[in-house]
Amino acid sequence: MFHDFIERERNLLLKEYKSDEYVLEPRGTDDEADDLLVGAEVLTRNEALSRAIAWWERLLGDVEADAQASLRATRRSG
């Protein structure tokens, strides 16, 4: 289930420039077509991608830390 969520969000961001979390809209003229409205900020596609990657790294790091803590607790009690 978690994998399906990650894949769905990835595809929305990379292929459709959408997210369940934010509305991403192309902004500007044809010359500025790389700008996206992300929430209330205008970002380049590279900036938006960098922020998305950093967000996923933090989130997955937290999930991994929680899983390791749960595993240690289970080993201690079992």
C-alpha positions in Angstrom: 0.0 0.0 0.0 2.8 2.5 0.9 4.6 1.6 -2.3 1.4 2.3 -4.3 1.1 5.7 -2.6 4.7 6.7 -3.4 4.4 5.5 -7.0 1.1 7.4 -7.5 2.5 10.6 -6.0 5.7 10.3 -8.1 3.7 9.9 -11.3 1.5 12.8 -10.4 4.4 15.1 -9.8 6.7 14.0 -12.7 4.1 13.4 -15.4 1.1 15.6 -14.5 2.7 18.3 -12.3 0.0 17.6 -9.6 0.1 16.4 -6.1 -2.5 15.5 -3.5 -0.6 17.9 -1.2 -0.1 20.9 -3.5 -1.5 22.3 -6.7 1.3 22.7 -9.2 0.4 25.1 -12.1 2.7 26.2 -15.0 3.2 30.0 -14.7 4.3 32.7 -17.0 4.8 33.0 -20.7 6.2 30.4 -23.0 9.7 31.7 -22.2 9.0 31.2 -18.5 7.2 27.8 -18.9 9.6 26.2 -16.4 8.0 28.1 -13.5 5.5 26.4 -11.4 3.1 27.7 -8.7 3.6 25.4 -5.7 1.3 26.3 -2.9 1.9 30.1 -2.7 5.4 30.0 -4.2 6.6 30.3 -7.8 9.4 27.8 -8.3 11.4 26.5 -11.3 10.7 22.8 -12.1 14.2 22.0 -10.7 13.5 23.8 -7.4 10.2 22.0 -7.1 11.8 18.6 -7.8 14.6 19.3 -5.3 12.1 20.2 -2.6 10.0 17.1 -3.4 13.1 14.9 -3.2 14.2 16.4 0.1 10.6 16.0 1.5 10.6 12.3 0.5 14.0 11.7 2.0 12.9 13.2 5.3 9.7 11.3 5.3 11.2 8.0 4.4 14.0 8.6 6.9 11.4 9.0 9.6 9.5 5.9 8.5 12.8 3.9 8.5 13.8 5.2 12.0 10.3 4.3 13.3 10.5 0.8 11.8 14.0 0.2 13.3 12.8 1.4 16.7 9.8 -1.0 16.5 12.0 -3.9 15.5 14.4 -3.2 18.4 11.5 -3.0 20.9 10.0 -6.3 19.5 13.4 -8.0 19.9 13.8 -6.8 23.5 10.3 -7.9 24.5 10.3 -11.2 22.6 
